[in-house]
Amino acid sequence: MANVLEQPNTSRKDRTDAPREAEGRRRPLSMIRNIGIMAHIDAGKTTTTERMLFYSGRVHKIGEVDYGTATMDWMEQEQERGITIASAATTFFWKEHQVNIIDTPGHVDFTVEVERALRVLDGAIGVFCGVGGVQPQSETVWRQARKYRIPCLAFVNKMDRKGADFDKVVRQIREKLAIAAVPVQLPVGAESDFEGVIDLIRMKMLIFDEASEGARWDTRDIPESLMSSAEEARATLVEAVAERDESVLEAYMEQANVPWETLVSGLRRAVLANSLVPVCCGSSLKNKGIQPLLDAVVDYLPAPVDVASIQGTHPKDETPCERHAGDFEPVSALAFKISTDSYVGKLCFTRVYSGVLRKGMNVFNPRTRKRERIGRIVILHANHREDAEALYSGEIGGLVGMKETSTGDTLCAENQPVLLETIEFPEPVISMAVEPKTQADKESLKSALQALAEEDPTFIITTDDDTGQTLISGMGELHLEIIKDRMFREFKVQANAGKPMVAYREGIESESKGEFLFEREIGGHGQYGHVIVRVAPRTRGAGNGISFDVSPTVIPNEFRSAVKEGLEDALITGVLGNYPLIDVDVTVVGGGCHPVDSTDVAFRTAAVLALREAVKSAGPTLLEPVMDLEVITPDEHLGDVLGDINGRRGQVREIVAQEGSQIIHADVPLAELFGYATAVRSLSRGRASHTMQPKTFEVVPPTMHEAILNR
């Protein structure tokens, strides 16, 4: 798997030589940090990123999300809504280190942006609200980071807000995320009196100057009133690091007051080994605590040379391959995002793992098995670009002119090809019909939808076989709303859009067999294929499985790929309402062939019809997406909100009290949540907020089957 870290104090695949570096690099490999900012919606990711850009000198004026002036939220839709929709990349320098940073969305509808960003990053900062703590999307993005074993820092933001509680958030991080979180800072003051932080590494107090927008700060001795809690917290920190690092343990055995240099190096090794997560704190909006966070990025998060070599396979024989960080290694890079740019056309966001990509060079794409020429190379800064001659190992940038490259594609040297692990994307849960207003708009609508689908792998375009309508599918109401808005504004398409519809699925309840013998004459040639399949339900969320439990003499190997393709086709179309079948285990258990008349077409057709016969007798059921809903409401509106959730076929899992408000966790069918944002605001007089994310698929009540299938 990508980005898997080696244990500290081990060489990279026993290679003692440092990676060789080409002339022209802006910084050595050891001084590069590829990081992302991830969090629940409204935790302060973009605000934190804006301060980083300002204090590093990348921008000369602080952008504000609330006023639509944030550098990283450059899309019109982002500025109007005050949320991040598309991940944006930029580069800045801090203490001579080059930091390539990606600001990701917090809304669950755009979780694909987080997934593909984390796939190519070496480290990440998880931002948590000092009041809200660990929220649903916080858990989702942290799981995504753990999937790629990315070392992380935690930043508890909004310490100036009423109700902020640093200790409570740290406890939640440990309990809900099941990680070893250890504070490296303590807040000075609370809520409106929040002034700065105590650095537990060097045992100093940092007080930030409001007149200079936090650009200046005073380093002071810790006052007596705070010394006791600071010493206790530092002792906890030292013990946590000593448990995981021998050098710190040896220093600790000699003296309890471990030198800060020893502690920093030991903590770095623990972070790189994914055994500790340092926790910082501050208030991004009030410009406090950002510089120490930047220091932590440089001190603790990995450089490209600190992570293990990237793993892949050879495109032809699928033998394992690896690529080491270094400019003189064979070229390997991953295209992790495609963007349509009004000035340069198709822009391909790329992470270079090894070698150097140069302007004008040809690279090989193992998926298409074609060569492509790099037209231009650009260094990214949100929606601005700077031309560059090359992208070096460990860097992130943009490529222009890559016509056939898609998200997740590998770019490599043709004489030394490698196929890197691609990116997995969740399935859409909601659909909407669109049609051109006039015949003249038909082609422009098609072009716009294709461009948007190329950008976003969770945006799917299909055609309804019965009505001929074009259906667009996405991750939620907001996702489709943004797509529709971009279609009208960016692509100037005149189109009509219907109401959002739920993306239903089908499943089975029992085991069953089905068979079909396809035997006929087509165009003077015989066609023969006989397939027997057994189907059985799998646990929810396990996905589909296809296997063969039949002798090659019954179904020869040369026809098995055709049988498998037929089964896959049948799983996509279902039997009740042409919805995809999910969580079905399909086993080919029998059949037969003809020495002369058997063909791929015959076996493919027989497989499709055999599976349909099996599913029809296996208790087919209609499944609907169920959302994990969290509502935060004032105490006085709890009854109204609960009554509304029950009326939407929701099941309340728990209610948690939190300082004048109640947090409701419930499972609610997506079909009942259209327009919920307006409803919950009305019930609470605008005071409640909510978030939702896909959880699972459940069986639709029998009373609703007929209405759904006949709609």
C-alpha positions, 0 to 999 in steps of 0.5 A: 500500500502507498505511503506505508512508513518504515519503522524508525532507525531502519534504512530504506530497503537497506540502501545506505546511500542518500538519494541523488538529487538533480540540479535545479531543485528548489529544496533538497528532498529532506526539506520537503513536506507534502501535507494536507489539512483535513477536518469536519465541516466548519472546523477551520481548515481553510482559515488555518491554511490562510494564516499559514500562507500569510505568516510564510509570506506566500500572500500579503493579506489574510483571506477570510472565508466569511467574506469570500476572500480566502485564497484557497476557496477561489470558486464562486460557489465556495465564496458564496457558501463559505465552504470548501468544495474542491481541494486546492494545492499551493506551495510555501516555504517555512524555515527553509523547508518547502511545504506543499499543502492541499486544503481539503473539503469538510463536507461529506458530499466531497469526500472524494477530494479528501481521498485522492489528496491523502493518497499522494500526501506524506503527512496531514494535519487534523483540525478539530473544533475546540467546542465540537471536538471529534465530529462525524466527518472528523472520524471519516477523514481520520479513517481515510488517513489511517488507510494510507498510514499517513503520520498526522498532527492534531490541531485543536482550533477555536480555543477562543470560542465560548465552551472551548475545552482543550482537555475534553477534545484530547480525550475525544481524540484518544477515545473516538479515534483510538489513537495515542494523542499527546499534547505538545502545547497547552492553551494560555487562557480560555474562551475570550481570554485565550492569549497564546500557548505553552510550548511543552517541548521547550517549556516557554509561553508564547503570547501573540500580538493582536496588533500585528495580526499574530505576526509577532509574539513574545516568548516568556517564562511560564508563570507560577500559576501555570507551572504545575499543570505545564510540568505535569503535561510535559512529564506525560509527554516525555513518558509517552515518547520514552515508551516508543523511542529508545533514545528518549528512554535512555535520556529519561533514565539519566534525568527526568528533564529530557533535553528538548533536542532529544525530545524533538528527535524522539517525537519525530521518530514516534510520529513517523512510525505512526505510534504518536499524534502530537496535539497543538492548539490555537485560534486561527481566526484570532491569529494565535498558534499558527507559527508553532503549528508550522514548526511542528509540521517541519519538526515532526511530519515526514519528508519523501525520504522518510516514507517507504518506497512506493509499491506497484506492479509491472503492467504486463506480468503484475510482478511487484515493483517499487520506486525509491524517492530520488531524481535519478530513479526511473520516473513514476508519478500519480495523477490524482486529480483532473481539473478543467481550467478556463485558461490552460484547458485540462489540468492534471494534478500530479505527485512525482514519486521518483525521477523528474518530469520535464516539460516536453518529455514523453511519459507512458500511461500503463492504463491506456498503454499509450505515450503522452507528451507533457506540454507545460508544467505549472506550480500550483497556488489555488487557481493561479499557476507559475510555469516551471521547467520540471517537477522533481521527485517528491514534488506536487504540481500540474501538467498541461496537455495530458489529453488521455490521462484520468484520475488515478493514472500512473505516469512512468518511463516506458522502458521501466513501467510500473503501475501504482495502486489506484484510488478507490471511490465511493458509489453515488447515492443520489441521482437527477435527470437533466435535459437540454432546453433546446436541440442546440444545447444538446452537444454543449450539455454532453461536453459539459457533463463529460468534462465534469465527470472527468474531474470528479470520479464520484459524478456518474452519467448514465442513460435510462434505458426505458425513458432515454433520459440522461441521469447524473448521480452524485454523493448528495444533494449539495454535490448535485446542486454544485454540479448543476450550478457549475454547468450553468455558470462555467459551461454556459449550458442551458438545461432543465434539471429534475428533482433529486432521486435516491440511487436504490440498489437490489439484494437477495435474502437466500441462497439459490441456483439458476441455469440457462442453456443458450443454443441457437443459430445466428447468421448460419453459425451455431452458438452454444453456451450453458452456465449454472450459477449459485447465488448467496447473500453476503454481509452488508457492505462486503461487495459482490464476489464472483468465483468458479467452482467448476472443472475446465472440462465443463467450462474451458478457461478461454470462455471464463472471462466471457462468463465473468463479464456476463455475470458482471453485466447482470449484477449491474442491471438487477431484476426488480427495477434495473438497480445494481445488485450488491453484496451477492456472492456468485459461484459458477458451479456447472454448465457445458460447452460444444466443441464447435459451436461454443463462443464468447457471446453464447457464454456471456448471454447464458451467464446473464440469464442464468444469474437472473434466474438464480436471483429471481428465486433467491428472494430479491429485495429493494435496498435504499441508502441509509444516512448517518445523521447528526443534529445539534439542537438547543435543548428547547427544540429537542422534542420537535427535532426528534419527532421530525426524525421519527416521522422520517422513518429514522432510528435514533441511536443516541442523544448526548447532552453538551452545554445547553444543546443536544447532539442527536445521532440517528440512522435515516433513509436518504429518501426522507432527507431531501430538503432536511436543511430547510426543515431543521432550520424551521423547527429550531428557528435557525439554531440547529445544525446537521451533518449526514454521511452515507452509512449502509443500504437497508431493505425498503419496507414492503409497503413502499416497494410498489411505489418505487418500482412504478415511479 
